[in-house]
């Protein structure tokens, strides 16, 4: 059996883990909102029409800040449509997903749902088909206490206190030709800078995210970041990153190493941002908001392309309903490891998305809600990863991949909270054939014990959870964990994700 060794020392800190790292994303897309979080006729619906079973699962998932309302959707969105009496709200065509938006769930309703799930609102503004004035109007409506036309309209609409939205995204994927209002980096950078300066004049405490590349594989990647930050460096706090991964052409080995690509993506954006800062002679550091990330089989689950025709605009069609397997969950858990590894600069992230649409939670109209395989790594990591991300010394055998070259068979990250003395280590075994024994030197943590140990794996790496069998895949306790003389040993099954809590 192959073996690996790593050392955990709380003195070697990468960065403080921010709760925003465990954010989510809700877009008006497919059955995410309607027949997802909101289904008034369902037996589990509360007085506002929100499904309580979904609320319970989102709370269990442990998401912090939730990005809303898009996504591609936001570039055609008129925020005014989503407030005021429901019977007076207009129906609109959503060009991004070729659907009809009823606006039955809008800003007030979504804020109420966030209160129920215990998450904060991260708002995106439309810089695709709109601009600075509309962004200011939304900010006034959301954050000004009263005494102005739009703040008083909010109060008339039933919300006396401001929404108090702190974090704002300046558009979405403006580098993408598919985006309404797509423009060059130079043009977008100028618009984003204008909007950012104006928003800070109204509310100096806002946290602003400028659009980075929608993929590391975009032809403009790198140059886009350089030009956009050249315009906005002094105006914003974050630049965004988006990345989705899938198994292609049966190349399981490369798919299991997807986090290597995420690592390189992050490091490239950090280097570009720091270059812009250095040229400007600035001591300011731009952080990264990885506000879209997930496993997504784009070709297999991009059924929006099947909806066409000027008279065909369905309400809440089944779109992007990715069904996740064991191997998807292992890669997903590894992506979380990558985000935590870079906690010094990745201080915000949003899992895209939460319910039905490439999501860890699925629902059936009039039926149950259930956990997909990816639910477990997120919920456990969100709960256990506290305090500081630690720099590990990892020695592991490697294997060759077609896309990323030589890659370690084991990847890992550890966290430590000095205030409580609690620590956690998260590990993946990328081998498709062999279990691996990992020895972890935890002497630097002092006198600690194992509080819990979980592993997600299965003899069938393509096993999934479905409506018919919603608990086919789950996590189980890892009973191979042993601790003696400051050394912890654990056996990781092939294609597995594991989490161990210490305290």
Rosetta blueprint (number, residue, H / E / L):
1 X L
2 X E
3 X E
4 X E
5 X E
6 X E
7 X E
8 X L
9 X L
10 X L
11 X L
12 X L
13 X E
14 X E
15 X E
16 X E
17 X L
18 X L
19 X H
20 X H
21 X H
22 X H
23 X E
24 X E
25 X E
26 X L
27 X L
28 X L
29 X L
30 X L
31 X L
32 X L
33 X L
34 X E
35 X L
36 X L
37 X L
38 X E
39 X L
40 X L
41 X L
42 X L
43 X L
44 X L
45 X E
46 X L
47 X L
48 X L
49 X L
50 X E
51 X E
52 X H
53 X H
54 X H
55 X H
56 X H
57 X H
58 X H
59 X H
60 X H
61 X H
62 X L
63 X L
64 X L
65 X E
66 X E
67 X E
68 X E
69 X L
70 X L
71 X L
72 X H
73 X H
74 X H
75 X H
76 X H
77 X L
78 X L
79 X H
80 X H
81 X H
82 X H
83 X L
84 X L
85 X L
86 X H
87 X H
88 X H
89 X L
90 X L
91 X L
92 X E
93 X E
94 X E
95 X L
96 X L
97 X L
98 X L
99 X E
100 X E
101 X E
102 X L
103 X L
104 X L
105 X L
106 X L
107 X H
108 X H
109 X H
110 X H
111 X H
112 X H
113 X H
114 X H
115 X H
116 X H
117 X H
118 X L
119 X L
120 X E
121 X E
122 X E
123 X E
124 X E
125 X E
126 X L
127 X L
128 X L
129 X L
130 X L
131 X L
132 X H
133 X H
134 X H
135 X H
136 X H
137 X H
138 X H
139 X H
140 X H
141 X H
142 X H
143 X H
144 X L
145 X L
146 X L
147 X L
148 X L
149 X H
150 X H
151 X H
152 X H
153 X H
154 X H
155 X H
156 X H
157 X L
158 X L
159 X L
160 X L
161 X L
162 X L
163 X L
164 X L
165 X L
166 X L
167 X E
168 X E
169 X E
170 X E
171 X L
172 X L
173 X L
174 X L
175 X L
176 X L
177 X L
178 X L
179 X L
180 X L
181 X L
182 X L
183 X L
184 X L
185 X H
186 X H
187 X H
188 X H
189 X H
190 X H
191 X H
192 X H
193 X H
194 X H
195 X H
196 X H
197 X H
198 X H
199 X H
200 X H
201 X H
202 X H
203 X L
204 X L
205 X L
206 X L
207 X E
208 X E
209 X E
210 X E
211 X L
212 X L
213 X L
214 X L
215 X L
216 X L
217 X L
218 X L
219 X L
220 X L
221 X L
222 X L
223 X H
224 X H
225 X H
226 X H
227 X H
228 X H
229 X H
230 X H
231 X H
232 X H
233 X L
234 X L
235 X L
236 X L
237 X L
238 X E
239 X E
240 X E
241 X E
242 X E
243 X E
244 X E
245 X E
246 X L
247 X L
248 X L
249 X L
250 X L
251 X L
252 X H
253 X H
254 X H
255 X H
256 X H
257 X L
258 X H
259 X H
260 X H
261 X H
262 X H
263 X H
264 X H
265 X H
266 X H
267 X H
268 X H
269 X H
270 X H
271 X H
272 X H
273 X H
274 X H
275 X H
276 X H
277 X H
278 X H
279 X H
280 X H
281 X L
282 X L
283 X L
284 X L
285 X L
286 X L
287 X E
288 X E
289 X E
290 X E
291 X E
292 X E
293 X E
294 X E
295 X E
296 X L
297 X L
298 X L
299 X L
300 X L
301 X L
302 X L
303 X H
304 X H
305 X H
306 X H
307 X L
308 X L
309 X L
310 X L
311 X L
312 X L
313 X L
314 X L
315 X L
316 X L
317 X L
318 X L
319 X L
320 X L
321 X L
322 X L
323 X L
324 X L
325 X E
326 X H
327 X H
328 X H
329 X H
330 X H
331 X H
332 X H
333 X H
334 X H
335 X H
336 X H
337 X H
338 X H
339 X H
340 X H
341 X H
342 X L
343 X L
344 X L
345 X L
346 X E
347 X E
348 X E
349 X E
350 X E
351 X E
352 X E
353 X L
354 X L
355 X E
356 X L
357 X L
358 X L
359 X L
360 X L
361 X E
362 X E
363 X E
364 X L
365 X L
366 X L
367 X L
368 X L
369 X E
370 X E
371 X E
372 X L
373 X L
374 X H
375 X H
376 X H
377 X H
378 X H
379 X H
380 X H
381 X H
382 X H
383 X H
384 X H
385 X L
386 X L
387 X L
388 X E
389 X E
390 X E
391 X L
392 X L
393 X E
394 X E
395 X E
396 X E
397 X L
398 X E
399 X E
400 X E
401 X E
402 X L
403 X L
404 X L
405 X E
406 X E
407 X E
408 X E
409 X L
410 X E
411 X E
412 X E
413 X E
414 X E
415 X E
416 X E
417 X E
418 X L
419 X L
420 X L
421 X L
422 X E
423 X E
424 X E
425 X E
426 X E
427 X E
428 X E
429 X E
430 X L
431 X L
432 X L
433 X L
434 X L
435 X L
436 X E
437 X E
438 X E
439 X E
440 X E
441 X E
442 X L
443 X H
444 X H
445 X H
446 X L
447 X L
448 X L
449 X L
450 X E
451 X E
452 X E
453 X E
454 X E
455 X E
456 X E
457 X L
458 X L
459 X L
460 X L
461 X L
462 X L
463 X L
464 X E
465 X L
466 X L
467 X L
468 X L
469 X L
470 X L
471 X L
472 X L
473 X L
474 X L
475 X L
476 X E
477 X E
478 X L
479 X L
480 X L
481 X L
482 X E
483 X E
484 X E
485 X L
486 X L
487 X E
488 X E
489 X E
490 X E
491 X E
492 X E
493 X L
494 X L
495 X L
496 X E
497 X E
498 X E
499 X E
500 X E
501 X E
502 X E
503 X L
